[in-house]
Protein backbone atom coordinates (compact mmCIF):
# COMPACT_ATOMS: atom_id res chain seq x y z
CA UNK A 1 0.00 0.00 0.00
CA UNK A 2 2.78 2.42 1.01
CA UNK A 3 4.82 1.51 -2.10
CA UNK A 4 1.80 2.13 -4.33
CA UNK A 5 1.26 5.55 -2.70
CA UNK A 6 4.92 6.51 -3.23
CA UNK A 7 4.75 5.58 -6.92
CA UNK A 8 1.59 7.62 -7.30
CA UNK A 9 3.20 10.68 -5.66
CA UNK A 10 6.27 10.38 -7.93
CA UNK A 11 4.05 10.17 -11.01
CA UNK A 12 2.11 13.28 -9.93
CA UNK A 13 5.37 15.16 -9.38
CA UNK A 14 6.68 14.24 -12.83
CA UNK A 15 3.45 15.30 -14.55
CA UNK A 16 3.51 18.61 -12.65
CA UNK A 17 7.12 19.19 -13.71
CA UNK A 18 6.31 18.57 -17.38
CA UNK A 19 3.27 20.86 -17.29
CA UNK A 20 5.27 23.60 -15.56
CA UNK A 21 8.11 23.44 -18.10
CA UNK A 22 7.81 25.95 -20.94
CA UNK A 23 7.16 24.45 -24.38
CA UNK A 24 10.08 24.76 -26.78
CA UNK A 25 9.58 27.82 -28.92
CA UNK A 26 9.47 27.43 -32.68
CA UNK A 27 12.40 29.14 -34.32
CA UNK A 28 11.12 32.28 -36.05
CA UNK A 29 11.92 32.50 -39.72
CA UNK A 30 13.83 35.71 -39.07
CA UNK A 31 16.24 33.67 -36.91
CA UNK A 32 17.29 31.44 -39.77
CA UNK A 33 21.08 31.29 -39.92
CA UNK A 34 21.74 33.53 -42.89
CA UNK A 35 24.60 35.76 -43.99
CA UNK A 36 22.32 38.49 -45.27
CA UNK A 37 22.50 41.61 -43.09
CA UNK A 38 19.70 43.98 -42.20
CA UNK A 39 19.90 47.19 -44.19
CA UNK A 40 16.74 49.18 -43.49
CA UNK A 41 12.98 49.20 -43.18
CA UNK A 42 10.72 50.34 -46.00
CA UNK A 43 7.05 50.64 -46.91
CA UNK A 44 5.86 48.54 -49.87
CA UNK A 45 3.25 50.19 -52.11
CA UNK A 46 2.91 47.77 -55.03
CA UNK A 47 3.70 44.29 -56.36
CA UNK A 48 4.27 43.93 -60.10
CA UNK A 49 3.31 40.93 -62.20
CA UNK A 50 6.87 39.56 -62.13
CA UNK A 51 7.05 39.68 -58.33
CA UNK A 52 9.09 42.89 -58.10
CA UNK A 53 8.14 45.13 -55.18
CA UNK A 54 7.84 48.91 -55.32
CA UNK A 55 8.72 50.93 -52.22
CA UNK A 56 7.20 54.24 -51.14
CA UNK A 57 10.52 55.84 -52.09
CA UNK A 58 9.95 54.69 -55.67
CA UNK A 59 12.74 52.13 -55.52
CA UNK A 60 12.15 48.63 -56.88
CA UNK A 61 13.10 45.45 -55.01
CA UNK A 62 13.76 42.09 -56.59
CA UNK A 63 13.38 39.13 -54.24
CA UNK A 64 16.84 37.67 -54.50
CA UNK A 65 17.13 33.90 -54.58
CA UNK A 66 13.65 33.04 -55.83
CA UNK A 67 12.27 32.78 -59.33
CA UNK A 68 8.45 33.07 -59.56
CA UNK A 69 6.64 31.34 -62.39
CA UNK A 70 6.61 33.35 -65.61
CA UNK A 71 3.09 34.33 -66.64
CA UNK A 72 1.87 34.31 -70.23
CA UNK A 73 0.06 37.35 -71.65
CA UNK A 74 -2.27 35.26 -73.81
CA UNK A 75 -2.25 31.66 -72.52
CA UNK A 76 -3.67 29.17 -74.98
CA UNK A 77 -2.60 25.75 -73.69
CA UNK A 78 -3.80 24.20 -70.46
CA UNK A 79 -0.22 24.19 -69.19
CA UNK A 80 0.13 27.95 -69.76
CA UNK A 81 -3.18 28.55 -68.00
CA UNK A 82 -2.10 26.39 -65.06
CA UNK A 83 1.20 28.23 -64.78
CA UNK A 84 -0.58 31.58 -64.92
CA UNK A 85 -2.74 30.42 -62.03
CA UNK A 86 0.37 29.56 -59.99
CA UNK A 87 1.96 32.88 -60.87
CA UNK A 88 -1.21 34.74 -59.89
CA UNK A 89 -1.28 32.89 -56.57
CA UNK A 90 2.31 33.99 -55.89
CA UNK A 91 1.44 37.63 -56.61
CA UNK A 92 -1.65 37.39 -54.42
CA UNK A 93 0.44 36.02 -51.55
CA UNK A 94 2.96 38.83 -51.95
CA UNK A 95 0.19 41.41 -52.05
CA UNK A 96 -1.32 40.07 -48.84
CA UNK A 97 2.00 39.91 -47.03
CA UNK A 98 3.71 43.16 -47.99
CA UNK A 99 1.57 45.76 -49.79
CA UNK A 100 0.78 48.66 -47.50
CA UNK A 101 3.12 47.26 -44.86
CA UNK A 102 6.62 47.94 -43.66
CA UNK A 103 9.20 45.29 -44.41
CA UNK A 104 12.79 44.68 -43.43
CA UNK A 105 15.33 44.50 -46.26
CA UNK A 106 18.37 42.25 -45.82
CA UNK A 107 21.22 42.18 -48.32
CA UNK A 108 24.44 40.31 -48.93
CA UNK A 109 26.65 40.47 -51.98
CA UNK A 110 25.70 42.63 -54.94
CA UNK A 111 23.12 45.22 -53.87
CA UNK A 112 21.57 46.13 -57.26
CA UNK A 113 20.92 44.33 -60.53
CA UNK A 114 21.60 45.78 -63.99
CA UNK A 115 18.20 47.51 -63.91
CA UNK A 116 19.18 49.24 -60.64
CA UNK A 117 16.64 47.24 -58.64
CA UNK A 118 17.55 46.42 -55.05
CA UNK A 119 18.44 42.77 -54.49
CA UNK A 120 17.19 41.79 -51.06
CA UNK A 121 15.78 39.16 -48.76
CA UNK A 122 12.50 40.56 -47.49
CA UNK A 123 11.06 40.00 -44.01
CA UNK A 124 7.76 41.12 -42.54
CA UNK A 125 7.89 43.03 -39.26
CA UNK A 126 6.72 39.80 -37.56
CA UNK A 127 9.79 37.97 -38.88
CA UNK A 128 8.06 36.20 -41.78
CA UNK A 129 10.60 35.48 -44.52
CA UNK A 130 8.83 36.25 -47.80
CA UNK A 131 11.15 34.14 -49.96
CA UNK A 132 10.51 31.23 -47.61
CA UNK A 133 6.73 31.54 -47.99
CA UNK A 134 6.95 31.36 -51.78
CA UNK A 135 9.30 28.37 -51.77
CA UNK A 136 7.38 26.40 -49.16
CA UNK A 137 4.18 26.79 -51.18
CA UNK A 138 5.85 25.74 -54.44
CA UNK A 139 5.24 29.17 -55.97
CA UNK A 140 8.89 29.77 -56.91
CA UNK A 141 12.21 28.02 -57.46
CA UNK A 142 15.43 28.86 -55.69
CA UNK A 143 18.47 30.09 -57.60
CA UNK A 144 21.65 31.97 -56.87
CA UNK A 145 24.40 33.95 -58.54
CA UNK A 146 28.11 33.79 -57.76
CA UNK A 147 28.01 37.24 -56.20
CA UNK A 148 24.75 36.73 -54.28
CA UNK A 149 24.37 33.35 -52.53
CA UNK A 150 23.10 34.12 -49.04
CA UNK A 151 20.43 31.84 -47.51
CA UNK A 152 20.75 29.35 -50.38
CA UNK A 153 20.93 26.26 -48.17
CA UNK A 154 17.75 27.26 -46.35
CA UNK A 155 16.02 27.99 -49.64
CA UNK A 156 17.03 24.63 -51.11
CA UNK A 157 15.62 22.88 -48.05
CA UNK A 158 12.27 24.68 -48.39
CA UNK A 159 12.20 23.97 -52.13
CA UNK A 160 12.86 20.28 -51.44
CA UNK A 161 9.89 20.11 -49.08
CA UNK A 162 7.59 21.64 -51.69
CA UNK A 163 8.99 19.44 -54.47
CA UNK A 164 8.56 16.22 -52.50
CA UNK A 165 5.00 17.27 -51.61
CA UNK A 166 4.33 18.23 -55.24
CA UNK A 167 3.06 21.65 -54.25
CA UNK A 168 2.45 24.39 -56.79
CA UNK A 169 4.76 24.28 -59.81
CA UNK A 170 6.28 20.96 -58.70
CA UNK A 171 3.15 19.16 -59.87
CA UNK A 172 4.33 19.66 -63.44
CA UNK A 173 6.93 17.51 -65.16
CA UNK A 174 8.76 20.38 -66.85
CA UNK A 175 9.73 21.81 -63.47
CA UNK A 176 10.81 18.51 -61.93
CA UNK A 177 14.53 17.63 -62.11
CA UNK A 178 15.25 16.28 -65.58
CA UNK A 179 17.30 13.09 -66.12
CA UNK A 180 20.74 13.88 -67.53
CA UNK A 181 20.47 11.14 -70.17
CA UNK A 182 17.24 12.44 -71.73
CA UNK A 183 19.01 14.69 -74.21
CA UNK A 184 16.07 15.62 -76.42
CA UNK A 185 14.08 16.77 -73.41
CA UNK A 186 17.02 18.82 -72.14
CA UNK A 187 17.50 20.53 -75.49
CA UNK A 188 13.82 21.49 -75.44
CA UNK A 189 14.63 23.32 -72.21
CA UNK A 190 17.29 25.42 -73.95
CA UNK A 191 17.62 28.94 -72.47
CA UNK A 192 15.40 27.91 -69.56
CA UNK A 193 16.32 27.56 -65.91
CA UNK A 194 16.35 23.81 -65.30
CA UNK A 195 17.24 21.23 -62.67
CA UNK A 196 19.14 18.21 -64.00
CA UNK A 197 20.02 14.99 -62.15
CA UNK A 198 22.39 12.20 -63.06
CA UNK A 199 25.63 10.37 -62.35
CA UNK A 200 28.95 11.94 -63.32
CA UNK A 201 30.78 9.55 -65.65
CA UNK A 202 33.96 11.52 -66.11
CA UNK A 203 35.74 14.66 -64.91
CA UNK A 204 37.99 16.28 -67.51
CA UNK A 205 40.13 19.41 -67.42
CA UNK A 206 40.69 20.87 -70.88
CA UNK A 207 42.51 24.19 -71.22
CA UNK A 208 40.50 26.77 -69.27
CA UNK A 209 37.57 24.50 -68.46
CA UNK A 210 36.53 21.70 -66.12
CA UNK A 211 33.92 19.38 -67.60
CA UNK A 212 31.67 16.97 -65.72
CA UNK A 213 30.41 14.51 -68.32
CA UNK A 214 27.27 12.42 -67.78
CA UNK A 215 27.63 10.09 -70.77
CA UNK A 216 30.20 8.27 -72.89
CA UNK A 217 30.16 10.76 -75.78
CA UNK A 218 31.01 14.29 -74.64
CA UNK A 219 30.13 15.61 -78.10
CA UNK A 220 26.41 15.07 -77.54
CA UNK A 221 25.80 14.13 -73.90
CA UNK A 222 24.82 16.46 -71.08
CA UNK A 223 27.77 18.27 -69.51
CA UNK A 224 28.48 20.67 -66.67
CA UNK A 225 31.09 23.24 -67.72
CA UNK A 226 33.10 25.19 -65.14
CA UNK A 227 35.74 27.78 -65.94
CA UNK A 228 39.00 26.98 -64.18
CA UNK A 229 38.98 30.41 -62.53
CA UNK A 230 35.88 29.29 -60.57
CA UNK A 231 37.29 25.87 -59.69
CA UNK A 232 39.39 27.17 -56.81
CA UNK A 233 36.53 29.03 -55.10
CA UNK A 234 34.16 26.07 -55.52
CA UNK A 235 36.68 23.71 -53.95
CA UNK A 236 37.48 26.24 -51.23
CA UNK A 237 33.79 26.14 -50.36
CA UNK A 238 34.08 22.38 -49.83
CA UNK A 239 33.18 20.77 -53.17
CA UNK A 240 36.10 18.80 -54.67
CA UNK A 241 35.26 18.55 -58.36
CA UNK A 242 37.54 15.60 -59.18
CA UNK A 243 35.83 13.56 -56.45
CA UNK A 244 32.45 13.92 -58.13
CA UNK A 245 33.21 11.16 -60.64
CA UNK A 246 30.73 8.36 -60.02
CA UNK A 247 28.52 10.50 -57.79
CA UNK A 248 24.84 11.29 -58.33
CA UNK A 249 24.31 15.03 -58.33
CA UNK A 250 21.70 17.65 -59.13
CA UNK A 251 22.69 20.84 -60.93
CA UNK A 252 20.61 23.94 -61.54
CA UNK A 253 21.10 26.63 -64.13
CA UNK A 254 20.24 27.71 -67.66
CA UNK A 255 20.47 25.06 -70.39
CA UNK A 256 22.68 26.02 -73.31
CA UNK A 257 23.88 24.04 -76.31
CA UNK A 258 27.61 23.37 -76.57
CA UNK A 259 27.77 20.23 -78.70
CA UNK A 260 25.13 18.65 -76.43
CA UNK A 261 23.14 20.34 -73.67
CA UNK A 262 25.26 22.09 -71.04
CA UNK A 263 24.84 24.05 -67.81
CA UNK A 264 27.64 26.43 -66.87
CA UNK A 265 28.44 26.48 -63.16
CA UNK A 266 30.15 29.35 -61.36
CA UNK A 267 29.64 28.50 -57.66
CA UNK A 268 29.10 25.60 -55.30
CA UNK A 269 25.41 26.20 -54.56
CA UNK A 270 24.46 25.20 -58.10
CA UNK A 271 25.42 21.58 -57.36
CA UNK A 272 23.73 19.29 -54.83
CA UNK A 273 25.03 15.86 -53.86
CA UNK A 274 22.29 13.23 -53.97
CA UNK A 275 21.85 10.03 -52.00
CA UNK A 276 22.55 6.80 -53.82
CA UNK A 277 19.50 4.93 -55.11
Phi, psi and omega per residue, in radians:
X1 nan -0.834 3.140
X2 -1.118 -0.728 3.113
X3 -1.071 -0.717 3.127
X4 -1.103 -0.710 -3.140
X5 -1.139 -0.705 3.122
X6 -1.082 -0.769 3.139
X7 -1.100 -0.660 -3.140
X8 -1.148 -0.728 3.126
X9 -1.127 -0.692 3.105
X10 -1.097 -0.750 3.140
X11 -1.084 -0.752 3.130
X12 -1.093 -0.706 3.140
X13 -1.118 -0.719 3.137
X14 -1.140 -0.760 3.123
X15 -1.071 -0.753 3.138
X16 -1.080 -0.681 3.142
X17 -1.126 -0.756 3.132
X18 -1.103 -0.777 -3.120
X19 -1.154 -0.566 -3.121
X20 -1.359 -0.374 -3.106
X21 -1.285 2.376 3.127
X22 -1.188 2.475 3.115
X23 -1.207 2.510 3.117
X24 -1.090 2.259 -3.102
X25 -1.312 2.473 3.048
X26 -1.250 2.417 -3.133
X27 -1.208 2.108 3.123
X28 -1.119 2.625 -3.119
X29 -1.085 -0.489 3.138
X30 -1.210 -0.273 -3.117
X31 -1.621 0.101 3.113
X32 -1.007 2.364 3.119
X33 -1.138 1.944 -3.027
X34 -2.576 2.478 -3.102
X35 -1.379 -0.254 -3.119
X36 -1.134 2.413 -3.078
X37 -1.905 2.523 3.130
X38 -1.128 2.321 3.124
X39 -1.867 -0.955 -3.114
X40 -2.968 2.964 3.042
X41 -1.703 2.707 -3.139
X42 -2.739 2.723 3.100
X43 -1.726 2.222 3.133
X44 -1.595 2.291 -3.117
X45 -1.928 -0.327 -3.046
X46 -2.791 2.629 2.982
X47 -2.097 2.195 3.118
X48 -1.485 2.961 -3.063
X49 -1.072 -0.475 -3.135
X50 -1.608 0.127 3.103
X51 1.572 0.038 3.108
X52 -1.343 2.403 3.138
X53 -1.704 2.535 3.023
X54 -1.936 2.317 3.132
X55 -1.641 2.855 3.116
X56 -1.039 -0.519 3.118
X57 -1.225 -0.208 -3.072
X58 1.700 -0.222 3.125
X59 -1.196 2.665 3.089
X60 -1.894 2.521 -3.118
X61 -2.170 2.183 3.016
X62 -1.719 2.286 3.134
X63 -1.270 1.764 -3.069
X64 -1.182 2.465 3.039
X65 1.612 -0.147 3.111
X66 -2.241 2.550 -3.128
X67 -2.165 1.729 3.107
X68 -1.118 2.826 3.135
X69 -1.192 2.320 3.090
X70 -1.230 2.325 3.139
X71 -1.741 2.516 -3.125
X72 -1.638 2.414 -3.136
X73 -1.194 -0.710 3.130
X74 -2.301 1.353 -3.108
X75 -1.151 2.332 3.122
X76 -2.023 -0.697 3.137
X77 -1.438 2.792 3.087
X78 -1.087 -0.655 3.130
X79 -1.056 -0.823 3.142
X80 -1.066 -0.688 3.122
X81 -1.160 -0.706 3.111
X82 -1.120 -0.733 3.133
X83 -1.170 -0.656 3.073
X84 -1.077 -0.640 3.122
X85 -1.142 -0.691 3.102
X86 -1.167 -0.773 3.109
X87 -1.059 -0.718 3.131
X88 -1.145 -0.628 3.108
X89 -1.139 -0.670 3.102
X90 -1.111 -0.761 -3.131
X91 -1.163 -0.666 3.106
X92 -1.096 -0.743 3.117
X93 -1.080 -0.791 3.124
X94 -1.064 -0.747 -3.133
X95 -1.047 -0.778 -3.122
X96 -1.137 -0.637 -3.010
X97 -1.473 -0.518 -2.962
X98 -2.226 -0.464 -3.040
X99 -1.195 2.248 -3.108
X100 1.389 0.166 -3.099
X101 -2.187 2.765 3.039
X102 -1.484 2.463 3.118
X103 -2.232 2.860 3.070
X104 -1.859 2.249 -3.129
X105 -1.772 2.199 3.104
X106 -2.064 2.386 -3.113
X107 -2.333 2.679 3.024
X108 -2.737 2.363 -3.098
X109 1.458 -2.618 -3.096
X110 -1.056 2.330 -3.020
X111 -1.577 -0.455 -3.098
X112 -2.336 2.621 3.029
X113 -1.594 -3.060 -3.057
X114 -1.200 -0.247 3.079
X115 -1.695 0.191 3.119
X116 1.167 0.405 3.034
X117 -1.484 2.476 3.073
X118 -1.141 2.424 3.063
X119 -1.848 1.996 -3.000
X120 -2.625 2.648 2.845
X121 -1.483 2.367 -3.028
X122 -2.022 2.274 3.124
X123 -2.145 2.459 2.976
X124 -1.270 2.896 -3.128
X125 -1.149 -0.346 3.100
X126 -1.528 0.082 3.118
X127 1.628 0.008 -3.133
X128 -1.188 2.192 3.139
X129 -1.527 1.973 -3.009
X130 -1.150 -0.746 3.078
X131 -1.001 -0.707 -3.135
X132 -1.104 -0.667 3.112
X133 -1.075 -0.791 -3.123
X134 -1.109 -0.784 -3.093
X135 -1.182 -0.744 -3.097
X136 -1.111 -0.560 -3.134
X137 -1.511 -0.040 -3.110
X138 1.264 0.497 -3.113
X139 -1.749 0.077 3.131
X140 -2.842 2.831 3.013
X141 -1.929 2.687 3.122
X142 -1.606 2.511 3.096
X143 -2.660 2.890 -3.140
X144 -2.588 2.801 3.007
X145 -2.033 2.787 -3.090
X146 -1.012 -0.566 -3.100
X147 -1.767 0.260 3.110
X148 -2.777 1.567 -2.993
X149 -2.194 0.167 -3.049
X150 -1.122 2.533 3.075
X151 1.205 0.168 -3.028
X152 -1.101 -0.694 -3.128
X153 -1.112 -0.704 3.094
X154 -1.145 -0.686 -3.133
X155 -1.190 -0.682 3.097
X156 -1.101 -0.658 3.131
X157 -1.145 -0.742 3.116
X158 -1.169 -0.696 3.097
X159 -1.082 -0.716 3.140
X160 -1.062 -0.739 3.115
X161 -1.051 -0.791 3.138
X162 -1.168 -0.680 -3.120
X163 -1.160 -0.783 -3.135
X164 -1.164 -0.509 3.087
X165 -1.536 -0.024 -3.116
X166 0.927 0.834 3.103
X167 -1.561 2.531 3.027
X168 0.988 -2.205 -3.059
X169 -1.148 -0.334 -3.093
X170 -1.312 -0.028 3.029
X171 -1.333 -0.246 -3.010
X172 -1.858 2.386 -3.017
X173 -1.027 -0.669 -3.076
X174 -1.104 -0.394 3.141
X175 -1.635 -0.341 3.105
X176 -1.150 2.698 3.066
X177 -0.976 2.312 -3.082
X178 -1.631 2.426 3.086
X179 -1.130 2.382 -3.071
X180 -1.125 -0.406 -3.081
X181 -1.560 -0.101 3.113
X182 -1.585 1.410 -2.952
X183 -1.188 -0.686 -3.132
X184 -1.105 -0.723 3.123
X185 -1.127 -0.699 3.135
X186 -1.141 -0.708 3.134
X187 -1.172 -0.474 3.050
X188 -1.221 -0.315 3.114
X189 -1.615 0.204 -3.088
X190 -0.952 2.352 -3.106
X191 1.233 0.196 3.107
X192 -1.960 2.590 3.065
X193 -1.244 2.163 -2.974
X194 -2.460 2.589 2.989
X195 -1.779 2.300 -3.112
X196 -2.243 2.370 3.132
X197 -2.147 2.520 3.071
X198 3.063 -3.088 -3.129
X199 -1.854 2.267 3.137
X200 -1.245 2.142 -3.132
X201 -1.591 -0.533 -3.072
X202 -2.744 2.517 3.022
X203 -2.002 2.133 -3.085
X204 -2.247 2.438 3.060
X205 -1.966 2.016 -3.091
X206 -2.244 1.957 -3.128
X207 0.959 -1.994 -3.038
X208 -1.685 0.220 -3.041
X209 -2.241 2.631 2.929
X210 -1.948 2.246 -3.122
X211 -2.029 2.288 2.979
X212 -1.850 1.923 -3.064
X213 -1.706 2.431 -3.087
X214 -1.899 0.083 3.122
X215 -2.535 -3.094 -3.104
X216 -1.444 -0.385 -3.088
X217 -2.034 1.733 -3.075
X218 -1.121 -0.290 -3.113
X219 -1.258 -0.384 -3.106
X220 -2.312 -0.294 -3.072
X221 -1.380 2.897 3.110
X222 -1.185 2.435 -3.083
X223 -2.449 2.530 2.905
X224 -1.746 2.253 -3.128
X225 -2.013 2.247 -3.097
X226 -2.278 2.141 3.066
X227 -1.128 2.467 -3.090
X228 -1.037 -0.483 -3.135
X229 -1.179 -0.329 3.089
X230 -1.656 -0.258 -3.085
X231 -1.024 -0.772 -3.070
X232 -1.104 -0.781 -3.116
X233 -1.189 -0.645 3.107
X234 -1.102 -0.762 -3.134
X235 -1.276 -0.542 3.064
X236 -1.143 -0.514 3.097
X237 -1.432 0.029 2.992
X238 1.852 0.201 3.139
X239 -2.031 1.788 3.138
X240 -1.419 1.945 -3.005
X241 -1.140 -0.716 -3.123
X242 -1.087 -0.473 -3.112
X243 -1.433 0.016 3.122
X244 -1.434 -0.202 3.132
X245 -1.052 2.204 -3.126
X246 1.563 -0.116 -3.110
X247 -1.607 2.578 2.974
X248 -1.480 2.265 -3.127
X249 -2.408 2.859 2.986
X250 -2.113 2.341 3.113
X251 -2.160 2.565 3.115
X252 -2.249 2.438 -3.130
X253 2.893 -2.986 -3.100
X254 -1.601 2.240 3.114
X255 -1.261 2.238 2.994
X256 -2.142 3.023 3.067
X257 -2.007 2.091 3.091
X258 -2.443 1.591 -2.796
X259 1.135 -1.609 3.011
X260 -1.641 -2.978 3.110
X261 -1.175 2.511 -3.090
X262 -2.516 2.574 2.930
X263 -2.092 2.236 3.105
X264 -1.575 2.270 -3.078
X265 -1.949 2.375 3.134
X266 -2.099 -0.226 -3.086
X267 -2.699 2.808 -2.995
X268 -1.022 -0.685 -3.000
X269 -1.122 -0.204 3.090
X270 -1.328 -0.269 -3.058
X271 -2.038 2.262 3.077
X272 -2.063 2.350 3.029
X273 -1.412 2.344 -3.103
X274 -1.885 2.704 3.070
X275 -1.247 2.636 3.111
X276 -1.263 2.473 3.141
X277 -1.339 nan nan
